[in-house]
Amino acid sequence: MKSAAPAVLACTLALAALTASAGTFSGVAFDRDGVPMANVVFTLKPRDGRAVPTPAAPTTATVYQEDLAFKPYVTVIRRSSSVSFPNRDRVEHHVKSFSASRPFEIPVHKPGAVPDPIRFDQEGAVVVYCILHDWMRAYVYVTETPWFALTAELGAVRIDDVPAGDYVVEAWHPDLGQFRPPLRAEVSIPAVGLAAQTRFTFDFKPRTPRQPRPGTANPPGARHGQRN
């Protein structure tokens, strides 16, 4: 039986060589009034179209149905990954997407249910709804590249260990929806250190995510599965 050590060593050396010539990307997003924007997805794709590293194994992200909302509001995953939608509320939910890149439906399910994860095999933005509670909305952004990040309240991202080279940077926000293209720029990542910061300014002010209708709430008590 042949030893796997040489193959493992070769992979380790290749990874070390890649990391040794990798830099850091930084970006920031603003609305039309210059206010930093949360929930902006940044992605880096090689400008020459070269293949990107494939994931070692499929991954599963989690979007909770909790407090009559989807949490988190925006989830970023790589293509061929899955998303689980557990119901932590004390009411039933009915999850559905009409998005062309990944239509799906999770029929009515009871509190505490953990439906089978949904797999996403195409790039793009997927809008997720609850049919029973029409204010509930979430976004799953699917990308091929491993170099991505999501902004928080300060609107800034940092992506480390990006192999040196020229890249197309894209910035997408849920208010662009499924059909408006993301903002784009080009950046050169150095072999060592930090690339010049990429700044994007969107031509709108982001909408506040919809909230439960007045008078609508979970039944009294802690959410399903919570322990005091």
N, C-alpha and C positions, 0 to 999 in steps of 0.2 A: 504494500500500500504506500503510495507516494505521500510525502509530507506536504501539508498546505503552507508551511512556513515560507517558502520562496515567494508564493503568490501574495501572501499577507505582507511580506517585507516590501515587495514591489509596490503594492497599493499605498503602504505607509510612506515610502519614499516619494511617490508621485504626489500624494497629498501634502507632504512637507514642502516639496518644491513649489506647488501651487500657492500655499500659504505664504511662502517666503517672498513671492512677487505679488502680493495682494495689498490693496489700499483700502481707504474708508470713504464712503459717500456720505454727504450730509445734505439735507434739503429742508425747505420750509415753505409752507403754503399760507396765503392770505386771501381774505375776501376782497371785494371791490373797494371797501373802505380801509383796507390795510390792517384788518383785525386777523390775528392768527386763527386758522381753521383746524378743528378736530375732524376725525373720521375721513381723512384724505389718505388714499392708498398710493404709495410710491412704489414703482417697479423699475428695475434696471434690466435691459435686454441688450446683448452684444450687437453693436451696429453692423458687424459683418455677417450676422445671421448664424454664427457658429452655434453648435449644440451646447446646451447647458447641462450641468451634472444632473443625473436622474436621482430621485430619492432612494435611499437604502431600502425603505419599506413603506407601504401605504400608511398614511396617518389619518386620524379621526379627530376633528375639532368638535367642540360642544357649544351649542346655542341653547340656552335655557329659556323655557317659557315660565316666567316668574313675575309676580306682581302685575299680571295682565300686560306683559311686555316681553319682547324678545331681548335677551341679554347674552352677548353684546349686540349692539345695533349693527355693527359692521364686522365681518369675519373675512380674513384673507387666507386662502389655502392654495396649495399647488394642484395642478391638474391631476386627476385620478385619486385625489383624496376624498374623504367622506366627512359628513357633518351629522352629528346626533342632535335630536331635538327633545330632550327630556321635559316632561310636564311637571313642574314644581308647584303649580297653582292648585287651588282647591276647586277648580272648575274644569269642565271639559274644553278641549281645543280641537281645531280642525285646520291643519297646516296645508298650504297649497302654494305652488308657484306656477305662473303662466309664462315664465321666461322662455324664449325660444331656445336658448342654449341648454336649459335643463328644466323642462316642465316636470313637476312631480306633485304627488298628493299623499299626505298622511291623514287617513280618515279620522273621524271623531274618536278621541282617546281620552281615557279617564285620568283624574289626578293621580300622580305618581307613576304614570306610564312612561316607559322609555322605548319609543318606537325604534325599529331598525334604522341604522344610519343611512343617509342618502349619499350616493357616490356622484361626484362631479367630474365628467370626462372632457369637457370643453371649456376653453377660456372664455371669460366674459363676466358681466355682472348679472347676478340672479336675485330677483326680488322675491321675498318670502312673506306671505300673508297668513293671518288666521281668519278663516271664513266666518267664524262665530263672533269675532271681536275685530271689527274692520279697522280700528286704529292701530292694531298690532302689525308692525312691519320690521323686517330685517333685510340685510343685504349680505350676500355671499359673493365675494370677488375671487374668481378663479384665474390663476396665472400659471404659465409654464415655468417661469424663472424662479430660482431659489432666492433671489435678491429682492426682497420686498419689505416694506414696513408700513405701519399705520400711525398717523399722527394722533397725539392727544391734544389737550387744551392749548398748549403752547405752539402747536402747528409744526413742530420740528421732528425730523427723523434722522437716524444715523444707521448706516448699514456697514458693518465691518466685514473684513476678509473677502472683498470683491477682487477677483483677479485683475491685474493691470490690463488696460485696454480702453477702447472707445465704446460708449454705451448710449442707447436711447433711453431717456428717463421719461416715464409717464406718470401723471398725477390724475387720479380719478376721485370724485366725490359722489355720494349717493344722489345729490341733486342733479347730476348729469344724467342719471337714469341709465337705461340699457342702450340708448341709441346715439346720444351725443358722445363724440370722441373725447378721450382724456386729453389733458394738456400735455405737450411734448417738448423736450429739449434734448440737447446732446451734452455729454460730459466725458472727460478723459480721466480715468482712474489711475493714479500713479502706482508705481511698484511698491512704494512705501509711503505712508503718511496719509494726509487728508486732502481730498480733492476740494476745489473751490465750491462753496455752497451754491446749490441750485435753488433758485427762488421762483415760485409760481404765484401768480395772482389771478384768481377766478373772477369772472365778470358778474358775480351775484353774491348776495348774502345768504348763507345757508339757512334753510328752514329748520325750525325746531321740530324734532320728532313728535308725531302725534301722541297725545295722552289719552287715557281712558275718559269716556264720556262722564260728565258730572252725574254723581249718583250711582256709578257703576263701580263695583269693587269685588274683591274676593270675599267669600263668606267670612265671618269673624274667626279670629284665631290665627295661629302661625301658619306659614305656607306648608304645603305637604312635605313631609320628611324632615322638617326642621326640628332640632332638639334645643331645649332651653339650657 
